[in-house]
Amino acid sequence: MAEKKKEKKDKKNKSGKVKPQVLKGFRDYPPEQEIARQTLIDKTRIVVEKYGFLPIQTPSLESAETLLGGDYTEDNLKELFGFTGPDEVDMSLRYEFTVSLARYVAGQPQLTLPFRRYQYGNVWRVDKPGPGRYREFGQFDFDIVGTYSMLADAEIIAVMVNLLDYLGIKNFIVRYSNRKLINGLTAYAGIAPDKATDVFRVIDKLEKQGKEAVIAELGPGRTDISGDKIPGLNLEDSQIKLLTDFLNIAESESDDVLAEVEKLLGHIEVSKEGIDELRQIQAYLSSMNVAAYKTTVDVTIVRGLGYYTGPVFETTLKDMPDIGSVMSGGRYDNMINRFSNRNVPAVGTSFGPDRMLAALIALDAVKMKSATADVIVTTMDKDRLGDYLVIVDKIRRAGINAELYMGETKNINKQLKYADRVGIPIAVIAGSDEFANGTITIKDLRAGQEKSKEVADRKDWLKAEDVQVTIRQDDLLDQIKNLLKKS
């Protein structure tokens, strides 16, 4: 076996060629995907900056101590893209932005608070690759740091709603709850603290598995649809009864679910605090004119056990329920305290542009483009390249993206076929006749594609006014702008 590997290696070295392959769990983004991603990010920036959020960028590499804490082990480091770098410092590629934000805020004691930040970039996780699951992926976060006010939580939700509206998603709901509320639930049911996390994980399955499955899993366990045995928590019947009362409220269609929860948990101090905070958020969202049907309280949301300390949020696309939450977050008041003696509260949310883009494509809410240029200037006469350069420069100076054809062929049909293949919608054509007459020809390649489906005769197709027109050179920019308005 070793000899075969050596033989393959020798062959590769002799050929001098390297196989053009991508690492497992990584991928390339072709132009049409990358253009769409950049458009998504640009639109997101517009929305968050409307609310006053400021951009920051933190290093892709952080020390292992920053990411994992001072008591990290070598095994912990192996779970990340970690290694020992220069100066014998243990480090790793970041797996999210929140820890870096906490480190940044703690290291900037002069920072004016509250601080609104947003950040976009790639993160890396040593996960097992699978369909739609990669080891490198983009993330976009926006957070408000330095205030305990529920106004900050409400504004994060408002941004989430505004962003989804701006992206063209029609049918969505931002669901929110409070970890304090559900933390009190285990005290109410008399569940030992060391078992509370397991109870939360089971309750979090309510939406996907249903109440009966959750109740079974709280007790002796169940068998799922594939026949696999799901072990239960073996809680006492009295505990399950109390938890079931809570689940019944969660599944009810009450106009005021918080009032129902308060009847059940209002005597538990931490739950009462969580209920009051949710009511504040509801009031703030109403004052901000956030449509009531786009947000709802969902008391069963459980996120980031050991991470989130208060309100938590998730976003569901009603037309794509199987995709899961496309944007989520919550309040994390203890994170920055890891790096500082100051207590600095924070709240924020995050989304993965790749998953969001997949949803936008599926919902037909985004137009895919494979070109950044709107115009191609063809080059029929290589002796007049100077004239073509003047034309393309004129178009670009008018703020229109334009490409000058630089291929070897003089054949106009091949040049137009190139433009069509890369997705450039408008072609500018000038040959010896046009230059002699002071005219120029504009072809709308999009209209040509549609017209070709209707007109069989090429002469009729070329004569169609909405496909090709010859104009004075002075009218070039006006004609192009009018065509682009149709897109």
C-alpha positions as CSV (number, residue, x, y, z in Angstrom):
1,M,0.0,0.0,0.0
2,A,2.8,2.4,1.0
3,E,4.6,1.6,-2.3
4,K,1.5,2.4,-4.3
5,K,1.2,5.8,-2.5
6,K,4.9,6.5,-3.2
7,E,4.4,5.5,-6.9
8,K,1.5,7.9,-7.2
9,K,3.5,10.7,-5.5
10,D,6.5,10.1,-7.9
11,K,4.2,10.2,-10.9
12,K,2.7,13.5,-9.7
13,N,6.1,15.0,-9.1
14,K,7.3,13.8,-12.6
15,S,4.4,15.4,-14.3
16,G,4.9,18.7,-12.4
17,K,1.1,19.1,-12.2
18,V,-1.0,19.7,-9.1
19,K,-4.5,18.3,-9.0
20,P,-7.0,21.3,-9.0
21,Q,-9.0,20.1,-6.0
22,V,-10.6,21.9,-3.0
23,L,-10.0,20.7,0.5
24,K,-12.8,18.6,2.1
25,G,-15.4,20.8,3.7
26,F,-14.4,23.9,1.7
27,R,-15.7,25.3,-1.6
28,D,-15.3,27.8,-4.4
29,Y,-18.0,30.4,-5.1
30,P,-18.5,31.0,-8.9
31,P,-19.2,34.6,-10.0
32,E,-23.0,34.3,-10.0
33,Q,-23.0,33.0,-6.4
34,E,-20.5,35.5,-5.2
35,I,-22.2,38.5,-6.8
36,A,-25.5,37.4,-5.1
37,R,-23.7,37.0,-1.8
38,Q,-22.1,40.5,-2.0
39,T,-25.5,42.0,-3.0
40,L,-27.0,40.3,0.1
41,I,-24.2,41.7,2.3
42,D,-24.5,45.2,0.8
43,K,-28.3,45.2,1.5
44,T,-27.7,44.1,5.1
45,R,-25.2,46.9,5.6
46,I,-27.7,49.4,4.4
47,V,-30.3,48.2,6.9
48,V,-28.0,48.0,10.0
49,E,-26.3,51.3,9.3
50,K,-29.8,52.9,9.1
51,Y,-30.0,51.9,12.8
52,G,-26.5,53.4,13.6
53,F,-24.5,50.2,13.8
54,L,-20.8,50.6,13.2
55,P,-18.5,48.2,11.3
56,I,-15.5,46.5,13.0
57,Q,-13.2,43.8,11.8
58,T,-11.3,41.4,14.1
59,P,-8.5,39.0,13.3
60,S,-9.2,35.7,11.7
61,L,-6.7,34.2,14.2
62,E,-7.2,34.5,17.9
63,S,-5.1,33.0,20.8
64,A,-6.4,29.7,22.1
65,E,-6.9,31.3,25.5
66,T,-9.2,33.9,24.0
67,L,-11.4,31.4,22.2
68,L,-11.3,28.6,24.8
69,G,-10.5,30.2,28.1
70,G,-7.3,29.9,30.2
71,D,-7.9,26.2,31.2
72,Y,-8.0,24.9,27.6
73,T,-6.3,21.6,26.7
74,E,-4.6,20.3,23.7
75,D,-7.7,18.2,22.9
76,N,-9.8,21.4,23.0
77,L,-7.5,23.0,20.5
78,K,-7.8,20.0,18.2
79,E,-11.6,20.6,18.1
80,L,-10.9,23.9,16.3
81,F,-8.6,24.8,13.4
82,G,-5.9,25.3,16.1
83,F,-2.1,25.1,16.1
84,T,1.0,26.4,17.7
85,G,2.1,29.5,15.8
86,P,5.1,31.8,15.9
87,D,6.7,32.5,19.3
88,E,5.1,29.2,20.5
89,V,1.7,30.7,20.9
90,D,-1.3,28.4,20.7
91,M,-3.9,29.9,18.4
92,S,-6.8,29.1,16.2
93,L,-9.0,30.3,13.4
94,R,-12.1,32.0,14.9
95,Y,-15.3,29.9,15.0
96,E,-17.6,32.8,15.5
97,F,-17.4,36.6,16.1
98,T,-18.9,37.0,19.6
99,V,-15.9,36.0,21.6
100,S,-13.7,38.3,19.5
101,L,-16.2,41.1,20.1
102,A,-16.1,40.5,23.9
103,R,-12.3,40.6,23.7
104,Y,-12.3,43.8,21.7
105,V,-14.7,45.6,24.1
106,A,-12.8,44.5,27.2
107,G,-9.6,45.7,25.6
108,Q,-11.0,49.2,24.8
109,P,-11.9,50.7,28.2
110,Q,-12.3,54.1,26.4
111,L,-15.0,52.8,24.1
112,T,-18.2,54.8,24.3
113,L,-21.1,52.7,25.4
114,P,-23.6,51.6,24.3
115,F,-21.7,50.4,21.3
116,R,-23.5,49.2,18.2
117,R,-21.3,47.0,16.0
118,Y,-21.7,44.8,12.9
119,Q,-19.2,42.4,11.4
120,Y,-19.1,40.2,8.4
121,G,-16.5,37.6,7.4
122,N,-15.6,33.9,7.4
123,V,-15.5,31.6,10.3
124,W,-14.1,28.0,10.6
125,R,-15.3,25.0,12.4
126,V,-14.0,21.4,12.4
127,D,-17.4,19.9,11.7
128,K,-18.1,16.8,9.7
129,P,-18.8,18.0,6.2
130,G,-22.2,17.1,4.7
131,P,-24.8,18.5,2.4
132,G,-24.9,22.2,3.0
133,R,-22.4,21.9,5.9
134,Y,-18.9,23.3,5.4
135,R,-15.9,23.9,7.5
136,E,-15.6,27.5,6.3
137,F,-18.6,29.7,5.9
138,G,-19.7,33.4,6.2
139,Q,-21.4,35.0,9.1
140,F,-23.0,38.4,9.7
141,D,-23.5,39.7,13.2
142,F,-24.9,42.9,14.7
143,D,-24.9,43.6,18.4
144,I,-25.6,46.3,21.0
145,V,-23.1,46.3,23.9
146,G,-23.3,48.2,27.2
147,T,-26.9,48.4,28.2
148,Y,-29.3,46.3,30.2
149,S,-32.3,48.0,28.7
150,M,-34.8,45.8,26.9
151,L,-35.0,48.6,24.3
152,A,-31.8,47.2,22.9
153,D,-33.3,43.7,22.5
154,A,-36.4,45.2,20.9
155,E,-34.3,47.1,18.4
156,I,-32.3,44.0,17.5
157,I,-35.7,42.3,16.7
158,A,-36.8,45.4,14.7
159,V,-33.6,45.3,12.6
160,M,-34.2,41.6,11.9
161,V,-37.7,42.3,10.7
162,N,-36.6,45.3,8.7
163,L,-33.8,43.3,7.1
164,L,-36.0,40.5,6.0
165,D,-38.5,42.9,4.5
166,Y,-35.7,44.7,2.6
167,L,-34.4,41.4,1.3
168,G,-37.8,40.7,-0.2
169,I,-38.9,37.9,2.1
170,K,-42.7,38.1,2.5
171,N,-43.8,35.3,4.8
172,F,-41.7,35.1,8.0
173,I,-42.0,35.3,11.8
174,V,-39.4,36.4,14.4
175,R,-40.1,34.4,17.5
176,Y,-38.7,35.4,20.8
177,S,-38.7,34.3,24.4
178,N,-36.6,34.7,27.6
179,R,-34.2,32.2,29.2
180,K,-35.1,33.5,32.6
181,L,-38.7,32.4,32.1
182,I,-37.7,28.8,31.2
183,N,-35.0,28.7,33.9
184,G,-37.8,29.2,36.5
185,L,-39.7,26.4,34.9
186,T,-37.3,23.7,36.3
187,A,-37.5,25.2,39.8
188,Y,-41.3,25.2,39.5
189,A,-41.3,21.5,38.5
190,G,-38.7,20.6,41.3
191,I,-36.1,19.4,38.8
192,A,-32.5,19.2,40.0
193,P,-30.1,21.8,38.5
194,D,-27.9,19.1,37.0
195,K,-30.9,17.8,35.0
196,A,-32.2,21.2,33.9
197,T,-30.2,21.4,30.8
198,D,-31.4,18.0,29.6
199,V,-35.0,19.1,30.2
200,F,-34.4,22.3,28.2
201,R,-33.1,20.3,25.2
202,V,-36.2,18.0,25.2
203,I,-38.6,21.0,25.5
204,D,-36.8,22.6,22.5
205,K,-38.0,19.7,20.4
206,L,-41.7,20.7,20.8
207,E,-42.0,22.4,17.4
208,K,-40.4,19.6,15.4
209,Q,-41.5,16.5,17.3
210,G,-44.8,17.6,18.9
211,K,-46.0,17.5,22.5
212,E,-46.6,13.7,22.8
213,A,-43.0,13.0,21.7
214,V,-41.7,15.5,24.2
215,I,-43.7,14.1,27.1
216,A,-42.5,10.6,26.3
217,E,-38.9,11.8,26.2
218,L,-39.3,13.5,29.6
219,G,-40.5,10.1,30.9
220,P,-39.4,6.6,29.9
221,G,-38.4,7.5,26.3
222,R,-39.8,6.8,22.9
223,T,-39.2,5.2,19.5
224,D,-38.8,7.6,16.6
225,I,-40.3,7.0,13.1
226,S,-37.1,5.3,12.0
227,G,-37.4,2.7,14.8
228,D,-34.5,4.1,16.8
229,K,-34.9,4.2,20.6
230,I,-34.7,7.6,22.1
231,P,-33.8,7.3,25.8
232,G,-36.0,9.3,28.3
233,L,-35.1,11.5,31.3
234,N,-37.3,9.3,33.6
235,L,-38.7,12.3,35.4
236,E,-41.4,11.7,38.0
237,D,-45.0,11.7,36.9
238,S,-45.7,14.8,39.1
239,Q,-42.8,16.7,37.4
240,I,-44.0,15.7,33.9
241,K,-47.5,16.9,34.8
242,L,-46.2,20.4,35.8
243,L,-44.1,20.6,32.6
244,T,-47.1,19.5,30.5
245,D,-49.1,22.4,31.9
246,F,-46.4,24.7,30.5
247,L,-46.4,22.9,27.1
248,N,-50.2,23.2,26.9
249,I,-49.8,27.0,27.3
250,A,-47.1,27.0,24.6
251,E,-49.3,25.2,22.2
252,S,-52.4,27.2,23.0
253,E,-53.7,30.0,20.8
254,S,-54.1,32.4,23.6
255,D,-54.1,36.1,22.7
256,D,-51.9,36.8,25.8
257,V,-49.6,33.8,26.3
258,L,-47.6,35.8,28.8
259,A,-50.6,36.2,31.1
260,E,-51.1,32.4,31.0
261,V,-47.5,31.8,31.8
262,E,-47.6,34.3,34.6
263,K,-50.5,32.4,36.2
264,L,-48.3,29.3,36.1
265,L,-44.8,30.7,36.9
266,G,-45.4,34.2,38.2
267,H,-44.5,33.2,41.8
268,I,-41.0,32.1,40.6
269,E,-38.9,35.3,40.8
270,V,-36.6,34.6,37.8
271,S,-39.6,33.7,35.6
272,K,-41.5,36.8,36.6
273,E,-38.5,38.9,35.7
274,G,-38.4,37.2,32.3
275,I,-42.1,37.8,31.7
276,D,-41.7,41.5,32.6
277,E,-38.8,41.8,30.1
278,L,-40.8,40.2,27.3
279,R,-43.7,42.6,28.0
280,Q,-41.3,45.5,27.7
281,I,-40.0,44.2,24.4
282,Q,-43.6,43.9,23.1
283,A,-44.4,47.5,24.1
284,Y,-41.2,48.8,22.4
285,L,-41.9,46.9,19.2
286,S,-45.4,48.3,19.1
287,S,-44.0,51.9,19.5
288,M,-41.5,51.2,16.7
289,N,-44.4,50.2,14.4
290,V,-43.0,46.7,13.9
291,A,-45.9,44.7,12.4
292,A,-47.4,42.5,15.2
293,Y,-47.9,39.6,12.7
294,K,-44.2,39.5,12.0
295,T,-43.1,38.8,15.6
296,T,-44.5,36.6,18.3
297,V,-43.6,35.3,21.8
298,D,-42.8,31.6,21.8
299,V,-42.0,30.5,25.3
300,T,-40.5,27.2,24.3
301,I,-37.4,28.7,22.5
302,V,-34.2,27.4,24.1
303,R,-31.0,28.7,22.7
304,G,-27.3,28.6,23.7
305,L,-27.5,26.8,27.1
306,G,-24.9,28.3,29.3
307,Y,-24.5,31.2,26.8
308,Y,-27.6,33.3,26.7
309,T,-28.9,35.0,29.9
310,G,-32.2,36.7,28.9
311,P,-34.2,37.3,25.7
312,V,-33.5,34.9,22.8
313,F,-34.7,35.2,19.2
314,E,-35.2,32.9,16.2
315,T,-36.5,33.5,12.7
316,T,-38.7,31.1,10.8
317,L,-39.6,31.3,7.1
318,K,-43.2,30.1,6.9
319,D,-42.8,28.9,3.3
320,M,-39.7,27.0,4.1
321,P,-40.1,25.5,7.6
322,D,-37.6,22.7,7.0
323,I,-34.7,25.1,6.6
324,G,-34.8,26.0,10.3
325,S,-33.9,29.4,11.8
326,V,-32.2,31.7,9.3
327,M,-31.4,34.4,11.8
328,S,-31.0,34.0,15.6
329,G,-29.5,35.4,18.7
330,G,-30.2,36.8,22.2
331,R,-28.8,38.5,25.3
332,Y,-25.5,37.4,26.7
333,D,-24.6,39.6,29.7
334,N,-21.7,37.5,31.0
335,M,-19.5,37.0,28.0
336,I,-17.4,40.2,28.3
337,N,-16.9,39.6,32.0
338,R,-14.6,36.7,30.9
339,F,-12.0,39.3,29.9
340,S,-12.7,42.2,32.3
341,N,-13.7,43.0,35.8
342,R,-16.4,45.3,34.4
343,N,-19.9,44.0,33.9
344,V,-20.8,44.9,30.3
345,P,-24.1,43.5,29.1
346,A,-24.7,42.7,25.4
347,V,-27.4,41.5,23.0
348,G,-27.2,40.6,19.3
349,T,-28.1,38.3,16.5
350,S,-26.4,36.6,13.6
351,F,-27.1,34.9,10.3
352,G,-25.3,32.8,7.7
353,P,-25.4,34.5,4.3
354,D,-25.2,31.2,2.5
355,R,-28.3,29.8,4.2
356,M,-30.1,33.1,3.7
357,L,-29.1,33.2,0.1
358,A,-30.3,29.7,-0.5
359,A,-33.7,30.7,1.0
360,L,-33.8,33.8,-1.2
361,I,-33.2,31.8,-4.3
362,A,-35.8,29.2,-3.4
363,L,-38.3,31.9,-2.7
364,D,-37.4,33.7,-6.0
365,A,-36.6,36.8,-4.0
366,V,-33.2,37.4,-5.7
367,K,-32.0,37.8,-9.3
368,M,-28.9,35.8,-10.1
369,K,-26.3,37.6,-12.2
370,S,-23.1,36.2,-13.7
371,A,-21.6,39.5,-14.7
372,T,-20.9,42.8,-13.1
373,A,-20.7,44.7,-16.4
374,D,-23.9,46.0,-17.9
375,V,-22.4,46.8,-21.2
376,I,-19.9,45.2,-23.5
377,V,-18.1,47.3,-26.2
378,T,-17.3,45.0,-29.1
379,T,-14.1,45.4,-31.1
380,M,-14.8,44.6,-34.8
381,D,-11.9,46.7,-36.2
382,K,-8.7,46.1,-34.3
383,D,-7.1,49.1,-35.9
384,R,-9.6,51.4,-34.1
385,L,-8.9,50.1,-30.6
386,G,-8.2,53.7,-29.6
387,D,-11.8,54.7,-30.6
388,Y,-13.2,51.7,-28.7
389,L,-11.3,52.7,-25.6
390,V,-12.8,56.3,-25.8
391,I,-16.3,54.8,-26.0
392,V,-15.9,52.4,-23.1
393,D,-14.3,55.2,-21.0
394,K,-17.2,57.5,-21.7
395,I,-19.6,54.8,-20.5
396,R,-17.7,54.1,-17.4
397,R,-17.4,57.8,-16.5
398,A,-21.2,58.0,-16.7
399,G,-21.2,55.4,-13.8
400,I,-22.1,52.4,-15.9
401,N,-20.2,49.2,-15.6
402,A,-18.7,48.3,-18.9
403,E,-16.3,45.8,-20.4
404,L,-14.2,46.1,-23.6
405,Y,-14.0,42.8,-25.5
406,M,-10.4,41.6,-25.4
407,G,-10.6,38.3,-27.2
408,E,-8.8,37.4,-30.4
409,T,-11.8,37.1,-32.7
410,K,-13.1,39.9,-34.9
411,N,-16.3,38.0,-35.5
412,I,-19.2,40.0,-34.1
413,N,-21.4,37.0,-33.6
414,K,-18.8,35.3,-31.5
415,Q,-18.3,38.4,-29.4
416,L,-22.1,38.7,-28.8
417,K,-22.2,35.0,-27.9
418,Y,-19.4,35.7,-25.4
419,A,-21.4,38.5,-23.9
420,D,-24.5,36.3,-23.7
421,R,-22.6,33.5,-22.0
422,V,-21.1,35.7,-19.3
423,G,-24.5,37.5,-18.8
424,I,-23.8,41.0,-20.1
425,P,-27.2,42.5,-21.1
426,I,-26.2,45.3,-23.6
427,A,-23.8,45.3,-26.5
428,V,-22.3,48.4,-28.2
429,I,-21.3,47.8,-31.8
430,A,-19.3,50.1,-34.1
431,G,-17.7,49.2,-37.4
432,S,-16.3,51.2,-40.3
433,D,-19.8,52.2,-41.4
434,E,-20.8,53.5,-38.0
435,F,-17.6,55.4,-37.5
436,A,-17.9,57.0,-41.0
437,N,-21.5,58.1,-40.3
438,G,-21.0,59.2,-36.7
439,T,-23.5,56.5,-35.5
440,I,-23.4,53.6,-33.1
441,T,-25.5,50.4,-32.7
442,I,-26.9,49.2,-29.4
443,K,-28.2,45.7,-29.0
444,D,-30.3,44.6,-26.1
445,L,-29.2,41.0,-25.7
446,R,-32.0,40.2,-23.2
447,A,-34.7,41.3,-25.6
448,G,-32.8,39.4,-28.3
449,Q,-33.1,36.2,-26.3
450,E,-36.9,36.7,-25.9
451,K,-37.4,37.7,-29.6
452,S,-35.5,34.7,-30.9
453,K,-38.2,32.5,-29.3
454,E,-40.8,34.3,-31.3
455,V,-39.1,35.2,-34.6
456,A,-37.6,32.4,-36.8
457,D,-36.2,34.7,-39.6
458,R,-32.9,36.3,-38.6
459,K,-33.5,39.4,-40.8
460,D,-36.8,40.1,-39.0
461,W,-35.1,39.5,-35.7
462,L,-32.4,42.1,-36.4
463,K,-34.9,44.6,-37.6
464,A,-36.9,44.4,-34.4
465,E,-36.6,47.9,-32.7
466,D,-36.6,46.5,-29.2
467,V,-33.6,44.3,-30.0
468,Q,-31.2,46.5,-32.0
469,V,-31.1,50.2,-32.8
470,T,-28.6,52.5,-34.6
471,I,-28.3,56.0,-33.1
472,R,-26.1,59.0,-33.2
473,Q,-23.0,58.6,-31.0
474,D,-24.0,61.6,-28.9
475,D,-27.2,59.7,-27.8
476,L,-25.2,56.6,-26.7
477,L,-25.5,57.2,-22.9
478,D,-29.2,58.1,-22.9
479,Q,-30.0,55.0,-24.9
480,I,-28.0,52.7,-22.5
481,K,-29.6,54.3,-19.4
482,N,-33.1,53.8,-20.9
483,L,-32.4,50.1,-21.6
484,L,-31.0,49.6,-18.1
485,K,-34.2,51.0,-16.6
486,K,-36.1,48.1,-18.1
487,S,-34.0,45.6,-16.1
